[in-house]
Amino acid sequence: MADDGEKQSINTLSVGQIAQFCDRSTQWVQQLAKDGFIAKEAHGRYKLVSVVRGVIAYYEDLQAKSNKAAAANRATDARTREIELRIKERSRVLIAVEDARAVVGEMAAAVRSEFQGIAARYTRDMQERRRLEQEIDGAFERLSRRTTEADRALATGQIDMEAEPEA
């Protein structure tokens, strides 16, 4: 049967033993004890159970702090992005999609209105007029399809930003 001294050495560890097992310095172990993660059994001696629980608690605490810091960084990044967008909007570099659609819609209506009267102004010959109206209507139908595709791309964010700007 083991004597009490041997039993105590199995259940308790010295600062040096804990540092060696954890691959840390003795100062690190003493800081854990000072911070309340592990409880002292006697002078320079710590219960094995307390050490294991304390080291686990210490790393869980570090992880929780890390998660909080990451969340704070994400919130800060989001606020920064929002501020950048507001600055771009105020400097007229960035406009709302709804505003762009409204302007394009108004311009399309004005163009269509102007083109509707061309056939009548161009000729009194009804056959020629109908032929010209069909050409104009065909052009507007093609433009309408392209506009619908562009609107869909704009709504999904899949618009081709690589397109060359007009000269």
C-alpha positions as CSV (number, residue, x, y, z in Angstrom):
1,M,0.0,0.0,0.0
2,A,1.3,3.5,-0.9
3,D,2.1,5.8,1.9
4,D,0.5,9.2,2.3
5,G,3.5,11.1,0.8
6,E,3.3,9.0,-2.4
7,K,-0.4,9.5,-2.6
8,Q,0.0,13.3,-2.2
9,S,2.6,13.4,-5.0
10,I,0.2,11.6,-7.4
11,N,-2.7,13.9,-6.6
12,T,-0.8,17.1,-6.4
13,L,1.7,18.7,-8.7
14,S,4.4,21.3,-8.3
15,V,4.6,24.5,-10.3
16,G,7.5,23.0,-12.3
17,Q,5.6,19.8,-13.1
18,I,2.6,21.7,-14.3
19,A,4.8,23.9,-16.4
20,Q,6.5,20.9,-17.9
21,F,3.2,19.1,-18.6
22,C,1.6,22.2,-20.2
23,D,4.8,23.2,-22.0
24,R,4.6,26.6,-20.4
25,S,6.7,28.6,-18.0
26,T,6.4,28.5,-14.2
27,Q,5.4,32.2,-14.4
28,W,2.5,31.1,-16.6
29,V,1.4,28.6,-14.0
30,Q,1.7,31.1,-11.2
31,Q,-0.3,33.6,-13.3
32,L,-3.1,31.0,-13.7
33,A,-3.1,30.6,-9.9
34,K,-3.1,34.3,-9.3
35,D,-6.0,34.8,-11.8
36,G,-8.0,32.1,-10.0
37,F,-8.0,29.4,-12.7
38,I,-6.3,26.9,-10.4
39,A,-6.4,26.6,-6.6
40,K,-3.4,26.0,-4.5
41,E,-3.4,22.9,-2.3
42,A,-0.3,23.8,-0.3
43,H,2.7,26.1,-0.8
44,G,3.8,25.5,-4.4
45,R,1.5,22.5,-4.8
46,Y,-1.7,22.2,-6.8
47,K,-4.3,19.4,-7.1
48,L,-4.2,17.6,-10.4
49,V,-8.0,18.0,-10.8
50,S,-7.8,21.7,-10.2
51,V,-5.0,22.1,-12.7
52,V,-6.9,20.2,-15.5
53,R,-10.1,22.2,-14.8
54,G,-8.2,25.4,-14.6
55,V,-6.3,25.0,-17.8
56,I,-9.5,24.1,-19.6
57,A,-11.3,27.1,-18.1
58,Y,-8.3,29.4,-19.1
59,Y,-8.5,28.3,-22.7
60,E,-12.3,28.5,-22.9
61,D,-12.0,32.0,-21.5
62,L,-9.4,32.9,-24.2
63,Q,-11.7,31.5,-26.8
64,A,-14.7,33.5,-25.5
65,K,-12.6,36.7,-25.5
66,S,-11.5,35.9,-29.0
67,N,-15.0,35.4,-30.2
68,K,-16.1,38.7,-28.7
69,A,-13.2,40.5,-30.3
70,A,-14.0,38.9,-33.7
71,A,-17.7,40.0,-33.3
72,A,-16.6,43.5,-32.4
73,N,-14.3,43.6,-35.4
74,R,-17.1,42.5,-37.7
75,A,-19.4,45.2,-36.3
76,T,-16.7,47.8,-36.7
77,D,-16.1,46.6,-40.3
78,A,-19.8,46.8,-41.1
79,R,-20.0,50.4,-39.7
80,T,-16.9,51.4,-41.7
81,R,-18.4,50.0,-44.9
82,E,-21.7,51.8,-44.2
83,I,-19.9,55.1,-43.7
84,E,-17.9,54.6,-46.9
85,L,-21.1,53.9,-48.9
86,R,-22.7,57.1,-47.5
87,I,-19.7,59.1,-48.4
88,K,-19.8,57.7,-52.0
89,E,-23.5,58.4,-52.2
90,R,-23.1,62.0,-51.1
91,S,-20.2,62.6,-53.5
92,R,-22.5,61.2,-56.3
93,V,-20.2,58.3,-57.0
94,L,-22.8,55.9,-55.8
95,I,-26.5,56.0,-56.4
96,A,-29.4,53.8,-55.3
97,V,-30.5,51.1,-57.7
98,E,-34.1,52.5,-57.5
99,D,-32.9,56.0,-58.5
100,A,-31.0,54.5,-61.5
101,R,-34.0,52.5,-62.6
102,A,-36.2,55.6,-62.3
103,V,-33.9,57.7,-64.5
104,V,-33.5,55.0,-67.1
105,G,-37.3,54.5,-67.1
106,E,-38.0,58.2,-67.6
107,M,-35.4,58.3,-70.5
108,A,-36.9,55.2,-72.1
109,A,-40.4,56.7,-72.0
110,A,-39.1,60.0,-73.5
111,V,-37.3,58.2,-76.3
112,R,-40.3,56.0,-77.1
113,S,-42.6,59.0,-77.1
114,E,-40.3,60.8,-79.6
115,F,-40.0,57.7,-81.9
116,Q,-43.8,57.0,-82.0
117,G,-44.4,60.1,-84.1
118,I,-41.6,59.6,-86.6
119,A,-43.6,57.4,-89.0
120,A,-46.4,59.8,-89.2
121,R,-44.1,62.8,-89.8
122,Y,-42.0,60.8,-92.3
123,T,-44.7,59.8,-94.8
124,R,-48.4,59.9,-95.5
125,D,-48.2,56.6,-97.5
126,M,-49.9,54.2,-95.1
127,Q,-48.0,51.2,-96.3
128,E,-44.6,52.9,-95.8
129,R,-45.8,54.2,-92.5
130,R,-46.8,50.7,-91.2
131,R,-43.5,49.3,-92.4
132,L,-41.6,52.1,-90.5
133,E,-43.8,51.6,-87.4
134,Q,-43.0,47.9,-87.5
135,E,-39.3,48.6,-87.6
136,I,-39.6,51.0,-84.8
137,D,-41.7,48.6,-82.7
138,G,-39.2,45.8,-83.4
139,A,-36.3,47.9,-82.2
140,F,-38.2,48.8,-79.0
141,E,-39.1,45.1,-78.5
142,R,-35.4,44.2,-78.7
143,L,-34.4,47.1,-76.4
144,S,-37.1,46.0,-73.9
145,R,-35.7,42.4,-73.8
146,R,-32.2,43.8,-73.2
147,T,-33.5,46.1,-70.5
148,T,-35.2,43.3,-68.8
149,E,-32.0,41.2,-68.8
150,A,-30.0,44.2,-67.5
151,D,-32.6,44.9,-64.8
152,R,-32.4,41.2,-63.7
153,A,-28.6,41.3,-63.6
154,L,-28.7,44.6,-61.7
155,A,-31.1,43.1,-59.1
156,T,-29.0,40.0,-58.5
157,G,-25.7,41.9,-58.6
158,Q,-24.4,40.0,-61.6
159,I,-24.0,43.0,-63.8
160,D,-20.8,43.0,-65.9
161,M,-18.6,45.5,-64.2
162,E,-15.8,44.8,-66.7
163,A,-17.6,46.4,-69.6
164,E,-15.8,49.4,-71.0
165,P,-17.2,52.8,-70.3
166,E,-18.6,54.8,-73.2
167,A,-16.2,57.3,-74.7
